[in-house]
Amino acid sequence: GAHSVMIVTSDFHTRRALSIAHKVQPHYAWTAAATDNGLLSTPKWWTRRFIVKDVFQEWQKLAWWELVERHRY
């Protein structure tokens, strides 16, 4: 009898995770909580290659979801 669901994920993935959840299971009230891995709060995070790589990869996944995958469901 659940009516709401919380997704707990990293701050990189919350937007895409919520979008997918809403699309796949629209009858639930979805919320997301981001774990604080501290990467995006690192001073000058954009100068750290591994952080920029993760951010760029998540942007790619989000773009693919929005442009292609979302319309398959």
HELIX and SHEET records of a PDB file:
HELIX    1   1 THR A   14  VAL A   24  1                                  11    
HELIX    2   2 TRP A   45  THR A   47  5                                   3    
HELIX    3   3 ARG A   49  LEU A   67  1                                  19    
HELIX    4   4 GLU A   69  ARG A   72  5                                   4    
SHEET    1   A 2 SER A   4  SER A  10  0                                        
SHEET    2   A 2 ALA A  29  THR A  35  1                                        
END                                                                             
